[in-house]
Amino acid sequence: MNMNTHSLISKIESLPLHLQDEVLDFVNFLHTKENQKPKRKKRQFGSGKGTFVMADDFDAPLDDFKEYMQ
């Protein structure tokens, strides 16, 4: 155990029993929350190919900025 664990344990042990029970409930809640996280699928290179198309004039200057580009 590291120093933080020892410190945490000593602080919990110094609490009244009813508060120690609350700490235990909270730790159980955190475990449940962590285990319910959806597992992310591994990303596959190129899986989005063909989902969007860029316009041929994508790099062309925008008309809205003509006055700034003179």
C-alpha positions as CSV (number, residue, x, y, z in Angstrom):
1,M,0.0,0.0,0.0
2,N,1.2,3.5,-0.7
3,M,1.1,6.5,1.6
4,N,-2.2,7.8,0.2
5,T,-3.9,4.5,0.9
6,H,-2.6,4.5,4.5
7,S,-3.7,8.1,5.0
8,L,-7.2,7.3,3.5
9,I,-7.6,4.2,5.7
10,S,-6.6,6.1,8.9
11,K,-9.1,8.9,8.1
12,I,-11.9,6.5,7.4
13,E,-11.1,4.6,10.6
14,S,-11.3,7.8,12.6
15,L,-14.9,8.4,11.4
16,P,-17.9,7.2,13.4
17,L,-19.3,3.8,12.3
18,H,-22.4,5.3,10.6
19,L,-20.1,7.5,8.4
20,Q,-17.8,4.6,7.6
21,D,-20.9,2.8,6.3
22,E,-21.6,5.8,4.1
23,V,-18.0,5.8,2.8
24,L,-18.5,2.1,2.0
25,D,-21.7,2.8,0.2
26,F,-20.0,5.5,-1.9
27,V,-17.1,3.3,-2.8
28,N,-19.6,0.6,-3.9
29,F,-21.4,3.2,-6.0
30,L,-18.1,4.2,-7.7
31,H,-17.3,0.6,-8.5
32,T,-20.8,0.0,-10.0
33,K,-20.5,3.3,-12.0
34,E,-17.1,2.3,-13.3
35,N,-18.2,-1.2,-14.4
36,Q,-21.2,0.2,-16.2
37,K,-19.2,2.4,-18.6
38,P,-19.8,1.3,-22.2
39,K,-16.8,-0.3,-23.7
40,R,-15.6,1.6,-26.7
41,K,-14.9,-0.2,-29.9
42,K,-11.4,0.0,-31.3
43,R,-11.3,2.6,-34.1
44,Q,-10.6,1.2,-37.6
45,F,-8.6,3.3,-40.0
46,G,-10.7,4.3,-43.0
47,S,-14.0,3.4,-41.5
48,G,-15.5,6.8,-42.3
49,K,-14.5,6.7,-46.0
50,G,-17.4,7.9,-48.2
51,T,-19.5,9.4,-45.4
52,F,-18.9,13.0,-46.5
53,V,-17.8,14.8,-49.6
54,M,-15.8,18.0,-49.8
55,A,-16.7,20.6,-52.3
56,D,-14.2,21.1,-55.2
57,D,-13.9,24.8,-54.2
58,F,-13.3,24.0,-50.5
59,D,-10.0,26.1,-50.5
60,A,-11.5,29.0,-52.5
61,P,-11.8,32.4,-50.8
62,L,-15.2,33.1,-49.2
63,D,-17.3,35.9,-50.6
64,D,-17.9,37.1,-47.0
65,F,-14.2,38.0,-46.6
66,K,-13.6,39.7,-49.9
67,E,-13.3,43.2,-48.3
68,Y,-10.6,41.9,-45.9
69,M,-8.6,40.3,-48.6
70,Q,-8.0,43.3,-50.8
